[in-house]
Amino acid sequence: MSNQIWTELEKGTAPKGLLWLNTHRVVINPDYRKLLKTVDLDTIQGVLRSKLGEVISTDRKQEKNSVKRVEITYEGKQRVFYLKLYWNYLFEKIRARAFRGSLVGRSMVRAEYENLEKLAECGLRVPRLVAYGDHRFAGGVIHAFIITEEIPQAMGVDYLAHDWFNQQTKAVRRQKQTELIDEVARAVRQMHEHGFEHHDLFLRNMMVSGQDMSQLYMMDAPRGYFWPQFVMRKRRTFDLATLDAAATEGFTRSQRMRFMHLYLGCDRLTEQDKKLVLQVLERTKPMRERQIKRLERSIAVDENGRPQILQD
């Protein structure tokens, strides 16, 4: 019986007699409703059976989770989208994430979509949000997807730090690093001033467009949360630590300190500022080794900004 249930759930349905336990939620940006309908990406089942696009990355721990790059010709114009698809194919995984959206509260994709909407309202750049959906059975999230439109010639900040900067001349590298530090400091400070904690602010979750460091985009914020300012001042250390976790690979100590000066809006650190820096470094320690290794899996792009396929 269990195998029969999973066979049906894989297709987005459920066995007869259990259909009442099956629910779908799909939210589509009105600007994209007709487009998605023409390519059958406006329903859970349509997304699951779609053969469109190429897989550019997969999750090595959960191989059925993937990111696809989808090219669609609509009204004579080619558009490019990214489709992230998740599949919780074991009840044990659903139970383990019960209080992180799998059973209770917003699903991960809904939280990501809504948080990015809020970041845009705060004046930060985010990808164009197209749609999200989740498929639940007996309350547990089985499938979930989110679609965003491609950022033109996008490069992940993790790829910049690990690879791209080293391909440039010394003068260009220093200039681009300085521009990126300035923009990241501005964006993170603005985000925190609005009381938003990203909670996953690793280098891989920021992108720039067209090699222009001022065109910085925030990504992947399903765990983000808004706090009152008196709480945010204490919570910010985690965001700053995740940001610095792999920064030692692409930036010097003085560049990282420049970021803190810009973020704090000061020329000299006060004693309180120095305590904050020490707290950040302490929180960074347990995550630095893993995040530096993750830089090796950053997605490279060609001269046209097209990502190379990567098995994560």
ABEGO torsion letter per residue (X at the ends): XAAAAAAAAAAGBBBBGAAAABBBBBBBBAAAAAAAAAAGAABAAAAAABABEBBABBBAABAABBBBBBBBBBGGBBBBBBBBBBBBABAAAAAAAAAAGAABEBBAAAAAAAAAAAAAAAGBBBBBBABBBBBBBGGBBABBBBBBBBBBGBBBAAAAAAAAAAABBAAAAAAAAAAAAAAAAAAAAAAAAAGBBAGABBAAABBBBGGBAABBBBBGAAABBBBBAAAAAAAAAAAAAAAAAAAAAABBAAAAAAAAAAAAGBABBBAAAAAAAAAAAAAAAAAAAAAAAAAAABBBBBAAGBBBBBBX
